[in-house]
């Protein structure tokens, strides 16, 4: 199923399109392609006076705000380079955009994202970003649990692993909302908000 509708107050929520993440090789799409498609969406949302939320992940250099708990896979290592957590220049600098800083995979827990959305009467979210199976999927699950209608721009997100991306897009996302390409979402946005 592809995307069928966009609510009158739909927000674009962009996950981790920041300097340190965009240097990671993406699969099945390159991170530069994901950024370009997200910029297209952001420009259209802004032109239609709809909210754009730029979510970035950041951590204290000393690790004091790391998420506790044991896991089998190692977490982040070393000290991040200066500016790694800055939103990509192609997206940054728009005064009406909302910037949310998260310390977890998902953008809802421990942030004011839900508050920003509810204050603006948002009922639907279009999600983009990196990584599909981590930050995007975690945010999508929480958005669904918070009662938002959800659209996932499947070609405006990518992962480190093409199979992980495919699994999220084909198995998880259809249970949480609707999926569509950037072009389909832009077309629907123009039709419903002009």
C-alpha positions in Angstrom: 0.0 0.0 0.0 1.2 3.5 -0.7 0.4 6.7 1.1 -3.3 7.6 0.7 -3.8 10.8 2.6 -2.0 13.6 4.5 -3.9 15.3 7.4 -4.3 19.1 7.3 -1.6 19.5 10.0 1.1 17.0 9.1 4.7 17.5 10.2 7.9 16.4 8.6 10.2 14.7 11.2 13.8 14.2 10.1 15.9 11.7 12.0 19.7 12.3 12.5 20.6 14.0 9.2 23.7 15.5 10.8 27.3 15.8 10.0 28.6 12.7 11.8 25.8 10.4 10.5 25.9 11.5 6.9 29.5 10.2 6.6 28.3 6.7 7.2 27.8 4.6 4.0 24.1 3.9 3.5 22.3 1.0 1.9 20.2 0.7 -0.2 20.4 4.5 -0.7 23.4 6.7 -0.2 23.1 9.2 2.6 23.6 12.1 0.1 20.5 10.8 -1.8 18.5 10.6 1.5 19.6 14.2 2.4 18.6 15.5 -1.1 15.1 13.9 -1.0 14.6 15.1 2.6 15.6 18.7 1.5 12.9 18.4 -1.2 10.3 17.4 1.4 11.4 20.1 3.9 11.2 22.8 1.2 7.7 21.7 0.3 6.5 21.4 3.9 7.9 24.9 4.6 6.2 26.3 1.5 2.8 24.9 2.7 3.4 26.3 6.2 3.7 22.9 7.8 6.1 22.1 10.6 9.5 20.7 9.9 11.3 19.0 12.9 15.0 18.3 12.7 16.0 15.6 15.2 19.7 15.2 16.0 21.4 12.8 18.3 24.1 14.1 20.7 26.0 12.8 23.7 28.2 14.3 26.3 31.9 13.8 25.5 32.5 12.1 28.8 29.7 9.6 28.2 27.7 10.7 31.3 24.4 10.7 29.4 24.9 7.3 27.7 21.9 5.1 27.8 22.6 2.5 30.6 22.1 -1.2 30.2 24.0 -4.2 28.8 24.0 -5.2 25.2 25.8 -7.7 23.0 26.8 -5.2 20.3 29.2 -2.5 21.3 27.8 1.1 21.4 29.5 4.2 20.3 33.2 4.3 21.0 35.7 7.1 21.2 35.2 10.9 21.3 33.1 12.3 18.5 34.7 14.9 16.2 33.7 18.6 16.7 30.5 19.4 14.9 29.5 15.7 14.4 26.1 16.4 15.9 25.2 19.6 13.8 22.3 19.3 11.4 23.4 19.1 7.8 23.9 22.6 6.3 21.4 21.8 3.5 18.6 21.5 6.1 19.7 23.9 8.9 19.1 27.5 9.4 15.4 27.9 8.8 14.0 30.0 11.7 10.6 28.2 11.9 12.0 24.7 12.0 12.0 22.9 15.3 15.2 21.3 16.5 15.0 18.4 18.9 18.1 16.8 20.5 17.8 13.2 21.6 20.1 10.9 23.5 18.4 7.6 22.5 17.5 5.9 19.3 14.0 7.2 19.2 13.0 10.9 19.0 10.2 10.8 21.6 11.6 9.3 24.8 13.3 12.0 26.9 12.6 14.8 24.5 10.0 17.5 24.0 9.0 16.3 20.5 5.5 15.2 21.4 4.9 18.6 23.1 6.1 20.5 20.0 3.8 18.5 17.8 0.7 18.7 20.0 1.1 22.4 20.5 0.9 22.8 16.8 -2.1 20.5 16.4 -0.1 17.9 14.4 -2.0 14.7 13.8 0.3 13.1 11.2 4.0 12.7 10.8 6.1 12.0 7.7 9.4 10.4 8.7 12.7 10.4 7.0 16.3 9.9 8.1 19.1 7.5 9.1 19.1 4.7 10.1 15.9 3.0 9.0 16.1 0.1 11.4 17.3 2.1 14.4 16.4 5.8 14.8 13.7 5.9 12.2 12.0 2.7 13.3 12.2 3.5 17.0 10.6 6.9 16.3 8.0 5.4 14.1 7.0 2.9 16.8 6.7 5.6 19.4 4.7 7.9 17.0 2.3 5.0 16.5 2.0 4.5 20.2 1.4 8.2 20.7 -1.5 8.1 18.3 -0.1 9.9 15.3 -0.9 8.9 11.8 2.3 8.0 10.2 3.8 8.1 6.7 7.3 6.8 6.0 9.2 8.2 3.0 11.0 4.9 2.2 13.4 6.4 -0.3 14.3 9.3 2.0 15.8 6.9 4.6 18.6 4.4 4.6 20.5 2.0 6.8 24.0 0.6 7.1 22.6 -2.7 5.9 20.1 -3.0 3.0 18.5 -6.1 4.5 17.8 -4.2 7.8 16.2 -1.4 5.7 14.1 -3.9 3.7 12.9 -5.6 6.9 11.7 -2.3 8.4 10.1 -1.1 5.2 8.3 -4.4 4.3 7.6 -6.0 7.7 7.4 -3.3 10.4 6.3 0.0 8.8 3.1 -1.3 7.2 1.9 -2.2 10.7 2.6 1.4 11.9 1.4 3.5 9.1 1.6 4.0 5.3 4.7 4.0 3.1 5.4 6.0 0.0 8.2 7.5 -2.0 9.3 11.1 -1.8 7.6 11.8 -5.2 4.3 10.2 -4.0 4.4 12.3 -0.8 5.3 15.5 -2.6 2.5 14.9 -5.1 -0.1 14.3 -2.4 1.2 17.3 -0.4 0.6 19.5 -3.4 -2.9 18.1 -4.1 -4.1 18.3 -0.5 -2.5 21.5 0.7 -2.8 23.9 -2.2 
